Amino acid sequence: MVIKIAEISKDIDTLPEEAQILLLDFIQLLKKRYPKPENQLIENEITVSSTQKQKPHPLDTFIEKHGAWEDERTAAEIVKEIYDSRTISNYDISL
């Protein structure tokens, strides 16, 4: 399987800025989890041997089991709903 970096880059460019920032955070997490072995990257392509049996990525497994997040609302609308639904406790608790 050959992953074409140029195509991925075009897809990323179409995402909203907020999604691109989240993607950068996710990439940093992946880089910590999977350090780059020497000589693995080829210019503009990552080649994976077709004879290698790859384990499914945990994120792929999660999405397969539970599905992707689907919501028509913006992030601001979701945050507003969360804040609006909060209640104030009448309990007097001291720590």
Contact map, one row per residue, 1 for C-alpha under 8 A:
11100000000000000000000000000000000000000000001111000000000000000000000000000000000000000000000
11110000000000000000000000000000000000000000111100000000000000000000000000000000000000000000000
11111000000000000000000000000000000000000000111000000000000000000000000000000000000000000000000
01111111000000000000000000000000000000000001110000000000000000000000000000000000000000000000000
00111111100000000000000000000000000000000001110000000000000000000000000000000000000000000000000
00011111110000000000000000000000000000000001000000000000000000000000000000000000000000000000000
00011111111000000000000000000000000000000000000000000000000000000000000000000000000000000000000
00011111111100000000000000000000000000000000000000000000000000000000000000000000000000000000000
00001111111110000000000000000000000000000000000000000000000000000000000000000000000000000000000
00000111111111000000000000000000000000000000000000000000000000000000000000000000000000000000000
00000011111111100000000000000000000000000000000000000000000000000000000000000000000000000000000
00000001111111100001000000000000000000000000000000000000000000000000000000000000000000000000000
00000000111111110001000000000000000000000000000000000000000000000000000000000000000000000000000
00000000011111110000000000000000000000000000000000000000000000000000000000000000000000000000000
00000000001111111011000000000000000000000000000000000000000000000000000000000000000000000000000
00000000000011111111000000000000000000000000000000000000000000000000000000000000000000000000000
00000000000000111111100000000000000000000000000000000000000000000000000000000000000000000000000
00000000000000011111110000000000000000000000000000000000000000000000000000000000000000000000000
00000000000000111111111000000000000000000000000000000000000000000000000000000000000000000000000
00000000000110111111111100000000000000000000000000000000000000000000000000000000000000000000000
00000000000000001111111110000000000000000000000000000000000000000000000000000000000000000000000
00000000000000000111111111000000000000000000000000000000000000000000000000000000000000000000000
00000000000000000011111111100000000000000000000000000000000000000000000000000000000000000000000
00000000000000000001111111110000000000000000000000000000000000000000000000000000000000000000000
00000000000000000000111111111000000000000000000000000000000000000000000000000000000000000000000
00000000000000000000011111111100000000000000000000000000000000000000000000000000000000000000000
00000000000000000000001111111110000000000000000000000000000000000000000000000000000000000000000
00000000000000000000000111111111000000000000000000000000000000000000000000000000000000000000000
00000000000000000000000011111111100000000000000000000000000000000000000000000000000000000000000
00000000000000000000000001111111110000000000000000000000000000000000000000000000000000000000000
00000000000000000000000000111111111100000000000000000000000000000000000000000000000000000000000
00000000000000000000000000011111111000000000000000000000000000000000000000000000000000000000000
00000000000000000000000000001111111000000000000000000000000000000000000000000000000000000000000
00000000000000000000000000000111111100000000000000000000000000000000000000000000000000000000000
00000000000000000000000000000011111110000000000000000000000000000000000000000000000000000000000
00000000000000000000000000000010011111010000000000000000000000000000000000000000000000000000000
00000000000000000000000000000000001111110000000000000000000000000000000000000000000000000000000
00000000000000000000000000000000000111111000000000000000000000000000000000000000000000000000000
00000000000000000000000000000000000011111100000000000000000000000000000000000000000000000000000
00000000000000000000000000000000000111111100011000000000000000000000000000000000000000000000000
00000000000000000000000000000000000001111110111000000000000000000000000000000000000000000000000
00000000000000000000000000000000000000111111111000000000000000000000000000000000000000000000000
00000000000000000000000000000000000000001111110000000000000000000000000000000000000000000000000
00011100000000000000000000000000000000000111110000000000000000000000000000000000000000000000000
01111000000000000000000000000000000000001111111000000000000000000000000000000000000000000000000
01111000000000000000000000000000000000011111111100000000000000000000000000000000000000000000000
11100000000000000000000000000000000000011100111110000000000000000000000000000000000000000000000
11000000000000000000000000000000000000000000011111010000000000000000000000000000000000000000000
10000000000000000000000000000000000000000000001111110000000000000000000000000000000000000000000
10000000000000000000000000000000000000000000000111111000000000000000000000000000000000000000000
00000000000000000000000000000000000000000000000011111000000000000000000000000000000000000000000
00000000000000000000000000000000000000000000000111111100000000000000000000000000000000000000000
00000000000000000000000000000000000000000000000001111110000000000000000000000000000000000000000
00000000000000000000000000000000000000000000000000011111000000000000000000000000000000000000000
00000000000000000000000000000000000000000000000000001111100000000000000000000000000000000000000
00000000000000000000000000000000000000000000000000000111110110000000000000000000000000000000000
00000000000000000000000000000000000000000000000000000011111110000000000000000000000000000000000
00000000000000000000000000000000000000000000000000000001111111000000000000000000000000000000000
00000000000000000000000000000000000000000000000000000000111111100000000000000000000000000000000
00000000000000000000000000000000000000000000000000000001111111110000000000000000000000000000000
00000000000000000000000000000000000000000000000000000001111111111000000000000000000000000000000
00000000000000000000000000000000000000000000000000000000011111111110000000000000000000000000000
00000000000000000000000000000000000000000000000000000000001111111111000000000000000000000000000
00000000000000000000000000000000000000000000000000000000000111111110000000000000000000000000000
00000000000000000000000000000000000000000000000000000000000011111110000000000000000000000000000
00000000000000000000000000000000000000000000000000000000000001111111000000000000000000000000000
00000000000000000000000000000000000000000000000000000000000001111111100000000000000000000000000
00000000000000000000000000000000000000000000000000000000000000100111110000000000000000000000000
00000000000000000000000000000000000000000000000000000000000000000011111000000000000000000000000
00000000000000000000000000000000000000000000000000000000000000000001111100000000000000000000000
00000000000000000000000000000000000000000000000000000000000000000000111110000000000000000000000
00000000000000000000000000000000000000000000000000000000000000000000011111000000000000000000000
00000000000000000000000000000000000000000000000000000000000000000000001111101100000000000000000
00000000000000000000000000000000000000000000000000000000000000000000000111111100000000000000000
00000000000000000000000000000000000000000000000000000000000000000000000011111110000000000000000
00000000000000000000000000000000000000000000000000000000000000000000000001111111000000000000000
00000000000000000000000000000000000000000000000000000000000000000000000011111111100000000000000
00000000000000000000000000000000000000000000000000000000000000000000000011111111110000000000000
00000000000000000000000000000000000000000000000000000000000000000000000000111111111000000000000
00000000000000000000000000000000000000000000000000000000000000000000000000011111111100000000000
00000000000000000000000000000000000000000000000000000000000000000000000000001111111110000000000
00000000000000000000000000000000000000000000000000000000000000000000000000000111111111000000000
00000000000000000000000000000000000000000000000000000000000000000000000000000011111111000000000
00000000000000000000000000000000000000000000000000000000000000000000000000000001111111000000000
00000000000000000000000000000000000000000000000000000000000000000000000000000000111111100000000
00000000000000000000000000000000000000000000000000000000000000000000000000000000011111110000000
00000000000000000000000000000000000000000000000000000000000000000000000000000000000011111000000
00000000000000000000000000000000000000000000000000000000000000000000000000000000000001111100000
00000000000000000000000000000000000000000000000000000000000000000000000000000000000000111110000
00000000000000000000000000000000000000000000000000000000000000000000000000000000000000011111000
00000000000000000000000000000000000000000000000000000000000000000000000000000000000000001111100
00000000000000000000000000000000000000000000000000000000000000000000000000000000000000000111110
00000000000000000000000000000000000000000000000000000000000000000000000000000000000000000011111
00000000000000000000000000000000000000000000000000000000000000000000000000000000000000000001111
00000000000000000000000000000000000000000000000000000000000000000000000000000000000000000000111
